Structures are given as structure tokens and as C-alpha cells.
Amino acid sequence: MAAIQIQCPQCTKPMSVDSDWLNSLLECPYCRKKFQLTREVIDQKPFYEQKTVHARVNYDTKDKFRAVKIITKILLVLAVLGGIAYGCYWFFKVTPESLKGNQVYAMTRKRNNRDGAPGMCDIAKADFFPNACNLSYFFYRDATFSNIYLERVDHEQYSGTVTFTRNRHGKKELTRPIFIDRRNAFTYYRFPFDYREHPEYLEEDGDLIFELATQVNKKLKGWSYVSGTASGDILTCKIKNGGSEKEIKLRAEQISCKDDINRIWVQILTEL
């Protein structure tokens, strides 16, 4: 960039301009009229010598494009930062799939079942019963399964009930519906219950539901479950933390996720 001397095409006053302003729209500092800095204006010599001043570039031309470039860069940076923030939100967002130990679903190897439903009961006792308590993702993992009753629903599909004792639930025997599907390479065990129809299940599962709630909201860390009463799919929990006690309400439901796995999902209804 070099300074050159020109005169205003309107008032003929001398002024100094920058050579890289060629073809830009300028404003005369004397008469305030605008003119295009062309090669003809640069080649024209001043009529007389006098003190010159620096011309001002009109922001409607060259600086306008510079401003547009700056704004464009800022918008791109904001878009990138927004995309990163959105990605982080979804990465760290708690979902039914991200919770630990909430699958009401298990899978074992498939064995021959030549005796129909009674034979399937034996297979479940040999494969599902000893393995379910060791599956970290399984909702009733801390349990001792004792009996199962099945009826054939369709080819390689069975429905019935299973009884078990939760090791943290005392010696009370619990019963849940079970559905077994053997149509594929593995045997799939599902527990198709609805807490809204069986609030007694929700009360029996109260401590497990609260454990899931502590994963949903970190403010519940340090609190322990005392007891709970259910109405439909709403569990009213009494919890404690040292000498403090309070009551919170949780909504629990079993949902089928996109990967065809049933999971327990918990909503915290009480402001923490």
C-alpha cells in the first residue's frame, strides 16, 4: 500500500489516497461528495499545490466487503461451537440406553427343546437361572430364581411366569410374567409387565428404581432408599442422607428401545 496524490474531480482540492483503493468509492474530505477512484483520476495532476488531506473510503464499498467477511467468519465460528455444544449435549445426555442395570431382557445360548414347554422350563433353569444373577445389565441381576411355568404360544415362543427371591429384598418370593423367544440363533427372555397395571411390582422394585434415579440426576448421590408406596406408575419414595430425610416422587415405566431391548426408564417428578 502506497500513498498517492490526487485532486477531487468535483472541487479539485488535493488529497492523499492509498494505491490499493483503486476502483473504490471515496468521499472528499472538503466537499463531502463521493467519487470513484479510477485510473483517470489518479493520472490527473493537481492544478495547484496546497496542503493535502487523506481521503476517506466510503463504507458502502471496500470496507463493506471486509465487514461481510468478518461477519461470515464469526458466524462460521459460532456455528462450529454450536455444533460442538449440541454434540456434547447428546453425548452426555442421560437416556434409557445409557443407564446401567435397567434391561428387563436377557439372552442365552439356544439349546434343543424336543419336549415342548416342559423341556423349555428345564432349559431356562439350566441356562437362564444361573446366568441372570451375573448379568450386570439385567434389572433383576441380584436375585435367586427358583421356578418357572411356561406354555407354548407359537412355534419357538413361550409365555408364563417366573418366581425368584431378590437377595436385597429379604426372603419374599416375587413373581413376574416372562416371555421366551427362540426363533433366532439365541434364546431371548423378556419380562413384559406394566407398572401402571401392577403397582405392587413397582413397590417391590422400589430400591432398584431409586438406583436408576441416582443415575438420571446426580443430586441424588449420597441418598439411600428407605421405603416406597406406589400408585399406578408413580412411586413415592422416602430417602435419607445421614440425619436428613425427604420424600420424592418417581415415575417408572418399561419401554422398548430402538435396539429391540426393553429397559426401565425413570422420571424424577420432584424438584431437587
N, C-alpha and C positions, 0 to 999 in steps of 0.2 A: 504494500500500500504506500503510494507516494502522493504528496500534496501538489496540486497544480493550480495555477491562477487562471480564472475566467472572469467574464463580466455577465451580469444578469441580462438575458435577452429582452427584459421588459424595461428596467430602469437604467441599464448599462453600468450599474455600480460594480466595482471589482470585489471579488471574493475568492476564498481558498476552498478547494474541494479535494476529496480523495479520489485517486485514479480508479479505484475499484467500484466507484459509484456509477460508472458508465451505464447509461440506459435506465438509471433510477430517476424517480420523480423527486425533485428538490424544491425547497422553499427559500426564496430570497430573504435574507435577514433584514433588508431595507424596506422593500415594498410589499413583502409578505405574499407575493404571487408565486405560484408554482410553475415549474418548467421541467422539461425532460433534458437530462444531461446527455446530449448526443455528441457525436464526434465533431459536428459542425460548431457546436457551442464551445467545445474545448479549443478548436483551431482558431476561433475568432479572437483577435488581440484586443486588449482594453484600449479605449480611446485616450485615456489619460491615466497617469499614475496617482494613486492615493492609497491611504491605509485600507487594507483588505480585512474582511472578517470571514469566519468559517461558515459555510452554508449548512443548513440543517436538512437532513434526509427526511422526507415525509414518511410517516409510519404506515401509510397505506400501501407502500410498495415493498422495498427491500426488507425493512425490519418486520413487516407483516409476515413475510415468509419465514424469517428467523423465529418469530414468536410461534408460528404454526409448528415448526419443527420441535421447538422446546416443549410445547403443549403435547405434541404427539408422543415424545419420549416419556413425558411424565405419565401420560395415560397408559403407555405400554408397561411402565414400571408398576403402576397401580394395578393393572390387570394381572401381571405376574404375581405380585404379592397377594392379590385377592385369590388367585388360583391356588397358591401355596396354603393360604389360610383355610380355604374350602377343603383342600385335600387333607390337611391336618385335622379339621373338624370331623370328617368322615372316618379318618384313620383311628382317632381316639374316641369316637362316639360309642357309647355302650349300646349293644344290640343283643337280641336273643342269641345270636350265633357267637358273640364274644364272651358270654357268661361261662363260667366253669361249673360243671356238675349239674347241668339242668336238662340233660337229654332224657326224655321218657321213652327211650328207644335203646335197643341193644342188638348186636349182631354176633352170631357164632357160625361155625362151620356147618355144612349141611351133611347129615347122615341119612342112610337109608331108613325108610319108615314103611315096613311091609305090613304092619298090623293096624294101620289107620290111626285114629285118635289115641287109643291106649298106648300104642308104640311111640307116638309123638310126645306123650307125657313122660315116658322113660327117657327120650332124647333130651327133653327140656331139663329133666332132673340131672342128667349126666353132663350136659354142656352149659346150659344157661344158669342153673342154680349155683354151681361152684364159681363161675366166672363173673357173674353180675356184681358181686360184692367187691371185686377187684378192679372194676372199670371206673376210672377216675371221672369220666364224663357222665356216668349214669346217675340219675336222680336218687335212686334207692340203693346206692352203692354200699352203704353201711348197714347191711341187712342180712338176715339168715332166712333163706327161702325154704319152706317146709313142704308145701303141697301144691298141686296144680290139677285143675279139672278142665278138660277140653272136649269140644265137639267139632266134627268136620263141617265147615261152611261150604267149601268148594274144593276143587282139586288143589291139594297142597296148601290149603288155607284152613286155619282153626281158630275158634273163639271159645273163651271160657273165663275162669277166674284163677288167680294165684294168691296164695297166702304166704305171709312172711312176718318176721319179727325184726323191727329196727333195733339195732344194738344200743342206740342212744335213746330209745323210746320206752325203755323198760321191757317188760315181758308181754306187752299187749300184742296180740296177734292181729295183723292188718290184712285186709282183702282188697284186691284191685282187679278190675277187668283186664284181660290180656288178649291180644290178637297176634297170631303167628302166621307169617307168610314165608312159604318155602318154594315159591315159583322160580326163583333165580338161583344163582350159584351159592348163596348163603341163606341162613335162616334168620329172619328178622322178627324181633319181639317188640311189640308196641303196647302201650298202656292207654287205651282210648277212653279216658274219663274227662268229665267236665266239672270243674269246681262249683259252677253255678247250680248244677243238679245234685252235687254231693258235697255240701259244706262240711260234712263230717270228715271227708278226706282232707279238706283244707286245714281243719283244726289239727288233725293228726300230722300233717306235713308242716305245721307252723314254723318250727325251728329251721327247717330246710328253706322255706320261703323267705324267712328273715335273712338267712345267709346269702341268698341271692340278692336281696335288697341292699346288703352291705357292699356288693359289687357294683350295683347301679349308682349308689350315692355314697361317696367316701366319708360323708359326715357321720355315717352310722358306724364307722370303725371304732372299736373300743366298747361298743354297747353289746350286751348279751340278751338273748331271748329268755323271757320268764314264762309267759303263757299267752294264749290267744283264743279268741272266740270268733266264729265265722258266721256271716250272714250272706248267703249266695257266694259270690266270688270275692267278697270283701273280708279281710282278716284284720281284726282289731288286736294289736299286739301290745303287751306290757313288756317293756325292756328296761334294763338298768345298766348303769355305768358307775361303779364304785358305790357311793351312797345316793346317787341320783336315780330317779325312776321317771319314766314318762310313757305315754300311750301314743301309738301311731297306727295309722290305717294303711293297709296294703291291698292292692288288687292283684290277684294271681289268675293266670289263665294258661291253658295249654294251646300252643299254636303250631301249625305246620309250616315249616320254613321252606325256602326255595330249594334246598338240597333234599327235600322229602324227609327230613328228620323232625320229629315232634319234640318241642322244647317248652319248658316252663318259663314264662315271662312275668315280671313283677313291675307294677307301677306304684310309686310312693305317693299316696294321696295327702299326706300331712306335710305342712310346711316345716322344714327343718331349720 
